[in-house]
Amino acid sequence: MLHKEKFLLIPGPTEVSPDVLAVMGAPLMAHYMDDFMKLYNETIDMLKKLLQTRSDVYILTGSGSSALEAAICSLIEPGDKVIVDDFLKEFVKTYGGEPIELSVPFGKPIDPAEVERKLEKEKDVKAIAVIHNITFSGVTNPIEEIGKIAYDHGVFFIIDAISSLGGIEIKTDEWHVDIVCSAGQKALAVPAGIAPISVSQRALEAMKNRKEPIRSLYLNLLRYEKPPIDPEKKWHPTPSTCSTVLIRALWKSLKNIMEEGIENCFRRHAIAAKAMREGLKAMGLELLVKDERYASNTVTAVEWPKGYDYPKFWRTLYDDYNIMIGNPPEHQPKGIEKAIFRVAHMGNTATMPCVLMGLAYIEKALNKVGFKTKGGEGVAAAQRIFLETL
């Protein structure tokens, strides 16, 4: 057994560093007044740097889904047409919008040409809402290209950056993204429960000029722009009680990213991802995403080889080695023939020790179920990537 506790190589929640855990154990702060305002504003400023934006940034207390729902319920009105991928269509339908679904095969990126065709075919589309980095498949979508299409057609652009923010570059303003929705428990490497969101002035103006009122109180983004209790945000920055513990954790995690350097952070993720992919392939495994241009820098999905006992493999890692990887046997994507497993390399696990350790134990578990490898080839392939790039 490697650890007394489970080591998380899943794509969220991810491992939290000791210094972040330490600040969470500090005496509790109130969610208002000078000390907290200073910490909150510093956190917002760092998020803006990471997002490369001048837009407003808010921190919701909730999961990443709360940010997605806030974006949709605040911007989309009944009858509005929204071009979406499969995951986001339910948010649009819930608030009376009309989802225009993109056809995207599992393990493939969105085709910008299809987005263009949908816009040309449909009239009065209000927004495009898609996932930046698809956690279930390890695909990173071409957000820059889609953003240009959205801008050229004058429609709003919303992205789910829950598993990309902090690990993959997002040029919010340059790529014409109106709303970026994220969460703390993935590449930002804090416990689940907070959801950063950036909102452009153009999107805020559209929210203010709706025909119908926003159908939510807690998720109404206009209440985050100007909290009713303190519209100027001088002493109470959120419309309701926020999690000061989690915001302090995010503050510390962002401090760590700033000290590392934002570009260095993205480069570290890219190298760890490449090393993980090369290591898995060297063992004879087949990756779900075949095109390196769209392979995620935060999570890799692997197609399980037929004829081998996947539940035993997963349980060997989980029970014998105390390592948790993505996709327990009970939690497989619907509609695909092969089982898949996912290995995260995001936040604190996007490092050489974590990648090499993960590969070593994956190889041991593979051999336990009869999938024979030569021994050490996965680690060796990954190590070569680290030696060439670090």
Protein Blocks (a to p, Z undefined) as FASTA:
>chain_A
ZZfbdcdfbebiadddfklmmmmmpccddfedjklmmmmmmmmmmmmmmnopabdcddde
ddfklmmmmmmmmmpcghiacdddfklmmmmmmnopacddddddehiacdfklmmmmmmm
pghiabdcddfbdfknopacdfklmmmmmmmnopacdddfklmgopaccdfklnopabdc
ddfklmnopaehiacddddfklmmmmmmcfbdcfbfklmmklmmmgfklmnopmbmbfbd
cdfklmmmmmmmmmmmmmnopklmmmmmmmmmmmmmmmmmmnopacfblblklgcfkbcc
ddddehiafklmmmmmmmmnopacehifklccehiabdcdddddehjllcfklmmmmmmm
mmmmmmmnopaceehjlmmmmmmmmmmmZZ
